[in-house]
Amino acid sequence: MTERDHQIFASELRRLRTSAGFETGKEFAAHIGWVASKVSRIENARTVPADADLDVWLPAVGADEETEARLRGALVDLRLARDRWKQQLRRGHSERQHVEAVAERDATFIASVELFLIPGLVQTPGYARLVFEMAAEMHDTPTDTDEAVRERIRRQDVLYDPSKRIEILIGESALRYPICDVPMLRVQIDRLLNLVGLAHVRLGIVPLDSKLPTITMHGYTVHDDTVLVEVNHTEITVTEPTDVALYVGITEKLWEIAVEGDEARDLLQRVLRAL
């Protein structure tokens, strides 16, 4: 969907509000318990509303079932268009890294699960640089690698925040099918070895020879009650409680077969020796 589609969507919400007898956004905001600026941002297409926002808005204006279904479908399309990597990375990766840093700063629980890539929170500068260069090439977006790497490394301060609970779950496949050369992979594995046993951080490796108790088709990150799912063309933000619970359940099952502590050190050392 385009910016024009967003404007049409916002205008429809405004029309429903006025048709319901709320002449001003301020009046409507007071009725539903919001600040007036939030109504203004939504009606002027400055922000894409969340599903929970429509849960409040549509009943308040008496929207019928057909209208509600149409608007909810349009909202899904708007969100997918907004979250496409081509759109998110239109000015490079550093801005996106800053957004992630804010989300991580605000979260009390973070769980990152990746089977084929080292998660950003534990990447070395060299590994991160390669990831950003490959992503920029894949999506044909601007390259701001130096600043993006600096932002990603700054994000890792969260690993040492005692107020956080952090889980990092990595597939051994990320080490056995590396995206980098051997010297860079050695440095990356050394980084992981140094993180094993770090206070407030639970680091686990899913061995290649383990029978999987569940499946996941992609990596994802949990921030409290929100899940961020990265696929090749877009990012999906999951907030529906039953869907979030699905990802939490997958994570718990993968932890059942993951190795931690000394076992994780042994596995990482075996990979180093194999190199």
For each residue, the residues with C-beta under 8 A, 3 or more apart:
1: 5 6 74 77 78 80 81
2: 5 6 81
3: 6 7 45
4: 7 8
5: 1 2 8 9 74 77 78 81
6: 1 2 3 9 10 45 48 78
7: 3 4 10 11 45
8: 4 5 11 12
9: 5 6 12 13 45 71 74 75 78
10: 6 7 13 14 42 43 44 45
11: 7 8 14 15 43
12: 8 9 15 16 71
13: 9 10 16 17 42 43 49 57 71
14: 10 11 17 18 25 43
15: 11 12 18 19
16: 12 13 19 20 57 58 61 63 67
17: 13 14 20 22 25 28 39 43 57 61
18: 14 15 21 22 23
19: 15 16 61
20: 16 17 60 61 62
21: 18
22: 17 18 25 27 28 31 61
23: 18 27
24: 27 28
25: 14 17 22 28 29 36 39 40 43
26: 29 30 36 39
27: 22 23 24 30 31
28: 17 22 24 25 31 32 39 60
29: 25 26 32 33 34 35 36 38 39
30: 26 27 33 36
31: 22 27 28 60
32: 28 29 56 57 60
33: 29 30
34: 29 38 39 56
35: 29 38 39
36: 25 26 29 30 39 40
37: 40 41
38: 29 34 35 41 42
39: 17 25 26 28 29 34 35 36 42 43
40: 25 36 37 43 44 46
41: 37 38 44 46 47
42: 10 13 38 39 45 46 47 49 53 57
43: 10 11 13 14 17 25 39 40
44: 10 40 41
45: 3 6 7 9 10 42
46: 40 41 42
47: 41 42
48: 6 75 78 79 82
49: 13 42 53 54 57 75
50: 53 54 239
51: 54 55 72 75 239 240
52: 55 56 239
53: 42 49 50 56 57
54: 49 50 51 57 58 68 71 72 75
55: 51 52 58 59
56: 32 34 52 53 59 60
57: 13 16 17 32 42 49 53 54 60 61
58: 16 54 55 61 63 67 68 71
59: 55 56 62 63
60: 20 28 31 32 56 57
61: 16 17 19 20 22 57 58
62: 20 59
63: 16 58 59 67 68 71
64: 67 68
65: 68 69
66: 69 70
67: 16 58 63 64 70 71
68: 54 58 63 64 65 71 72
69: 65 66 72 73
70: 66 67 73 74
71: 9 12 13 54 58 63 67 68 74 75
72: 51 54 68 69 75 76
73: 69 70 76 77
74: 1 5 9 70 71 77 78
75: 9 48 49 51 54 71 72 78 79
76: 72 73 79 80
77: 1 5 73 74 80 81
78: 1 5 6 9 48 74 75 81 82
79: 48 75 76 82 83 237
80: 1 76 77 83 84 234 236
81: 1 2 5 77 78 84 87
82: 48 78 79 87 88
83: 79 80 87 88 234 235 236 237
84: 80 81 87 88 233 234
85: 88 89 135 139 141 233 234 235
86: 89 90 139 140 141 233
87: 81 82 83 84 90
88: 82 83 84 85 96 235
89: 85 86 92 93 96 135 136 139 141 142
90: 86 87 141 142
91: 95 142 144
92: 89 95 96 136 141 142 143 144 147 148
93: 89 96 97 132 135 136 141 144 145 148 151
94: 97 98 144 147 148 150 151
95: 91 92 98 99
96: 88 89 92 93 99 100 148
97: 93 94 100 101 148 151 152 155
98: 94 95 101 102 151
99: 95 96 102 103
100: 96 97 103 104 120 155
101: 97 98 104 105 151 154 155 158
102: 98 99 105 106
103: 99 100 106 107 223 228
104: 100 101 107 110 121 155 158 223
105: 101 102 158
106: 102 103 223
107: 103 104 110 164 223 224
108: 163 164 165 224
109: 164 165 166 222 223 224
110: 104 107 121 158 164 165 166 167 221 222 223
111: 166 167 168 169 221 222 248 251
112: 119 120 121 166 167 168 169 219 220 221 222
113: 119 169 216 219 220 221 250 251 254
114: 117 118 119 169 170 171 174 219
115: 170 171 173 174 206 216 219
116: 171 173 174 177 219
117: 114 131 174 179 219
118: 114 122 123 127 170 174 188 192
119: 112 113 114 122 123 168 170 219 221
120: 100 112 123 128 131 152 155
121: 104 110 112 155 156 158 159 166 168
122: 118 119 156 159 168 170 191 192 195 203
123: 118 119 120 127 128 131 152 188 191
124: 127 128 184 187 188 191
125: 128 129 149 153
126: 129 130 180 184 187 188
127: 118 123 124 130 131 179 180 184 187 188
128: 120 123 124 125 131 132 148 149 152 153
129: 125 126 132 133 145 149
130: 126 127 133 134 179 180 184
131: 117 120 123 127 128 134 135 179
132: 93 128 129 135 136 143 145 148 149 152
133: 129 130 136 137 143 145
134: 130 131 137 138 179
135: 85 89 93 131 132 138 139 141
136: 89 92 93 132 133 139 140 141 142 143 145
137: 133 134 140
138: 134 135 232
139: 85 86 89 135 136
140: 86 136 137
141: 85 86 89 90 92 93 135 136
142: 89 90 91 92 136
143: 92 132 133 136
144: 91 92 93 94 147 148
145: 93 129 132 133 136 148 149
146: 149 150
147: 92 94 144 150 151
148: 92 93 94 96 97 128 132 144 145 151 152
149: 125 128 129 132 145 146 152 153
150: 94 146 147 153 154
151: 93 94 97 98 101 147 148 154 155
152: 97 120 123 128 132 148 149 155 156
153: 125 128 149 150 156
154: 101 150 151 157
155: 97 100 101 104 120 121 151 152 158
156: 121 122 152 153 159
157: 154 160 161
158: 101 104 105 110 121 155 161 164 166
159: 121 122 156 166 195 198 200 201
160: 157 198 200
161: 157 158 164 200
162: 199 200
163: 108
164: 107 108 109 110 158 161 200
165: 108 109 110 200 202
166: 109 110 111 112 121 158 159 200 201 202
167: 110 111 112 201 202 204 251 255
168: 111 112 119 121 122 195 201 202 203 204
169: 111 112 113 114 204 206 251 254 255 258
170: 114 115 118 119 122 174 175 192 203 204 205 206
171: 114 115 116 174 205 206 208
172: 175 176 205 206 207 208 267 271
173: 115 116 176 177 208
174: 114 115 116 117 118 170 171 177 178
175: 170 172 178 185 189 268 271
176: 172 173 208 271
177: 116 173 174
178: 174 175 181 185
179: 117 127 130 131 134
180: 126 127 130 184 185 188
181: 178 184 185
182: 185 186 275
183: 186 187
184: 124 126 127 130 180 181 187 188
185: 175 178 180 181 182 188 189 275
186: 182 183 189 190 272 275
187: 124 126 127 183 184 190 191
188: 118 123 124 126 127 180 184 185 191 192
189: 175 185 186 192 193 268 271 272
190: 186 187 193 194
191: 122 123 124 187 188 194 195
192: 118 122 170 188 189 195 196 203 268
193: 189 190 196 265 268 269
194: 190 191 198
195: 122 159 168 191 192 198 201 203
196: 192 193 203 260 261 264 265 268
197: 261
198: 159 160 194 195 201 203
199: 162
200: 159 160 161 162 164 165 166
201: 159 166 167 168 195 198
202: 165 166 167 168 260
203: 122 168 170 192 195 196 198 260 264
204: 167 168 169 170 254 255 258 259 260 264
205: 170 171 172 258 259 264 267 268
206: 115 169 170 171 172 210 212 254 257 258
207: 172 210 257 258 259 267
208: 171 172 173 176
209:
210: 206 207 257
211: 257
212: 206 215 254 257
213: 253 254 256 257
214: 249 250 253 254
215: 212
216: 113 115 219 220 250 254
217:
218: 229 230 231
219: 112 113 114 115 116 117 119 216 229 230
220: 112 113 216 227 228 229 230 247
221: 110 111 112 113 119 227 228 230
222: 109 110 111 112 226 227 244 247 248 251
223: 103 104 106 107 109 110 226 227 228
224: 107 108 109
225: 239 241 244
226: 222 223 237 238 239 244
227: 220 221 222 223 237 238 239 243 244 247
228: 103 220 221 223 235 236 237 238
229: 218 219 220 235 236 237 238
230: 218 219 220 221 235
231: 218 234 235 236
232: 138
233: 84 85 86
234: 80 83 84 85 231
235: 83 85 88 228 229 230 231
236: 80 83 228 229 231
237: 79 83 226 227 228 229
238: 226 227 228 229 243 244 247
239: 50 51 52 225 226 227 243 244
240: 51 243 244
241: 225 244 245
242: 245 246
243: 227 238 239 240 246 247
244: 222 225 226 227 238 239 240 241 247 248
245: 241 242 248 249
246: 242 243 249 250
247: 220 222 227 238 243 244 250 251
248: 111 222 244 245 251 252
249: 214 245 246 252 253
250: 113 214 216 246 247 253 254
251: 111 113 167 169 222 247 248 254 255
252: 248 249 255 256
253: 213 214 249 250 256 257
254: 113 169 204 206 212 213 214 216 250 251 257 258
255: 167 169 204 251 252 258
256: 213 252 253
257: 206 207 210 211 212 213 253 254
258: 169 204 205 206 207 254 255 264
259: 204 205 207 263 264 266 267
260: 196 202 203 204 263 264
261: 196 197 264 265
262: 265 266
263: 259 260 266 267
264: 196 203 204 205 258 259 260 261 267 268
265: 193 196 261 262 268 269
266: 259 262 263 269 270
267: 172 205 207 259 263 264 270 271
268: 175 189 192 193 196 205 264 265 271 272
269: 193 265 266 272 273
270: 266 267 273 274
271: 172 175 176 189 267 268 274 275
272: 186 189 268 269 275
273: 269 270
274: 270 271
275: 182 185 186 271 272
